[in-house]
Amino acid sequence: MPTGHPLTEEQVLYVRRHFKDTTNRALAALVGCSTSTVSVIQRKYGLSKSEDHTHMMAVMAGTASLDARGGAALAEYTPEMIERRTATYKQHFREERARIAFGIPQKTKMKVSRQPRRKCDHRSYLKRLGYIIDDYNLIAYWTEETHRATVLEARPRQFYKFMPYEHQ
């Protein structure tokens, strides 16, 4: 239920004319109502802000955010800074990939997988030979009809563990 005074037709018309280029807070102050009343008028008449206004508000919000984080110095990314950041990221990525390769827990939350293409190729090759692949447990089962890859089965640190298939 509305608690304030109802707006006159002139006030509503003013809000409708200036809505797309003025903030809700400024409109409410000019008309003498609350911002929620301006929002009600917006919904009732299907009003929207202009692209220029939304862009300007986004720029102002970004500027305020930069000021809060330490000023305009953060806004200027020099090529040297970008190059340094890229080099650091690549170094961290290589270190994380090495940790995974040697079975050491990761230090970051980077999504690093150890040679995913090779793993897909390996799975496809085993299926062609007749292995039954259990991707959830990373087990490759062999049956009597499987053309077994004994060299692959003998290698330690494979993607899949090899086991005979037993009917249940």
PyMOL commands that set and color helices and strands:
alter all, ss='L'
color gray80, all
select helices_A, chain A and resi 9-21+24-31+35-45+51-69+72-75+79-101+116-129+150-154
alter helices_A, ss='H'
color red, helices_A
select strands_A, chain A and resi 132-134+139-142+161-164
alter strands_A, ss='S'
color yellow, strands_A
deselect
rebuild
show_as cartoon
